[in-house]
Amino acid sequence: MRLSHSLALVFALFGALITGGLVARNVRVARRDAYARTERLGAVTLEAVRALVQVQARQGRFIELGRNLGGLVRLADVATVVVRDGRGRRLVARSDDLSLLARRPHLGRGPAQSVDGIYDVSAPVDLGARGRGVVEVGFRTASLEARLRAIAAEGVQAGVTASLALALSAWLIGLFAGERIESVVARIESLSAAPERFRPLGRGGAGGAEIGRLVEAFNRMGASLKAENQARRRLEAEKRELSAMLVHDLKTPLTVIRSGISLLGELAPRGADGKRDHERTYELVELSTARLQRMVEDVLQLAKLEEASELQREEPVALDVLARACAKDFELVVTSRKQRLELRLPDPPPPPVLGDGALLRRVFDNLVHNAVEHTPAGGVISIGVRRDGADVLVEICDSGPGVPAEARADVFRKFFQKDVKRHVGNVGLGLALCEKVVLRHGGVIAVGDAQPKGARFYFTLPAAPADAAVA
């Protein structure tokens, strides 16, 4: 629901609730006043009847008293008048309905608590020679209740009319305020999404000094964000250009160094066992050079992926074939480190995926290289490829120390090291490249625990359509 509609609905409901509350309060007050007037009228009538009874009872004129009370019942809204002596015997009783004389009065209840439509009151009376007695008067409440229902109906009618009017007014106010707020929110959203497209707001000559200051502050903020965004983009472009130049310039000397090391290793004197002198030194130099060259290639690939908005090549790629090729290339390294490499491929093979085969092979190489680096002698490294629903799942597991749970959220971030260097490599570029490649192919990559121990790096890619054939 749009903000303007939400505000209008809230305002309308709020106005309706206020109006309904006021109407309900007025009806309650009117009912309370009506009951209070009935009680006062009953008290006055009771006092008049009590005076009449005392005067005529003292004179022994009970017959005349009965005629007078009968006239009172006919003229007033009185249901019953009963005079009792001290023993509770009826001396005089009058009613417009003889069946009511047999009822038991409900004394002590107000008009609101009437159970049979009659409000009963009583008072002590002096009966002269007959001693003390009591006079009971019952008032009909039917007319009172009819009047209260009319008041309630009028109140509801007035309340509904006022509620509709107030709700409509509140709806229009909320709609207007919401539209104004939505326009400002839309400009703020566009500013946060694309600061370089910022256009200053115009005051429009309305709103007062406060609105003017708000518009000026927003315009200053937008201009500042636009300038900062442009400066940041220029700086990032310069950084990428500088990185690409440095890395590109490093490739040639690294190639020369590797070639020179290989040549020196071939010309180095060898002992009786056929090993070169200072064999371990040669191995360390060759390993360090290969690692440096891998880092340079990772930086180049990352720069290319960040500059391109889509893949340069997209063709059907068989991931099981990439897994076999990767295992074959790492076979000598694994053997020299006294490790074991296992391939877990199903039969029939999983379907191909659409993508860049060279980039996906780089993902295999980086993940397997990490597994080899962090698996001790005698450990096992496994590469698995299988179908997972509409995707193809690739798993690379090792039996090393694993990746701590607290580092998994950041392990694919560029240059992430923290205290987990021994788990994820030296500078964190290889895993960052893996994530970039997998995401660019529409997949997901993550890390978990291998069984019984170690790290499990896995990623899924959408399977290619059934009619796609591997080139």
CORWO-V709386 format. One record per helix or strand of 2 or more residues. SS is the DSSP state (helix for helix, strand for strand). FROM is the first residue (numbers start at 1). TO is the last residue. If there is no record, write none. Layout:
BEGIN
<<SS	FROM	TO> <SS	FROM	TO>>
END
This chain:
BEGIN
<<helix	3	58> <helix	62	75> <strand	78	85> <strand	90	95> <helix	98	102> <helix	111	113> <strand	118	126> <helix	128	130> <strand	132	140> <helix	142	193> <helix	195	197> <helix	208	267> <helix	279	307> <strand	315	317> <helix	319	329> <helix	331	336> <strand	340	345> <strand	353	355> <helix	357	373> <strand	380	388> <strand	391	397> <helix	405	407> <helix	421	424> <helix	429	440> <strand	444	449> <strand	455	463>>
END
